[in-house]
């Protein structure tokens, strides 16, 4: 799934809904591409922990492409930095989902 713009409290419910959907319909892996995100709130970054646990329970790989230093910092502060992988825009995702910016 691809996220663009700011991922803050206003978009958090929609992000969680789309993430839940991605974890339900994916068969092997979920890649969250945050390379076009300008701001990632700590609250939004923290949702990745429970998502990682759910993915593991469903035998899915969950990874994040951070992109900007601001996103990397939010992931670092919340302990979610370990989910990141190098790269550009995600590939291999059957149906990318973009949040409105």
Protein Blocks (a to p, Z undefined) as FASTA:
>chain_A
ZZehjddfklmmmmmmmmmmmmmmpmkbccddfklpfbdcfklmmmmmmmmmmmmmnopa
cdddekpaklmmmmmmnopmmmpccddddehiabacdddZZ
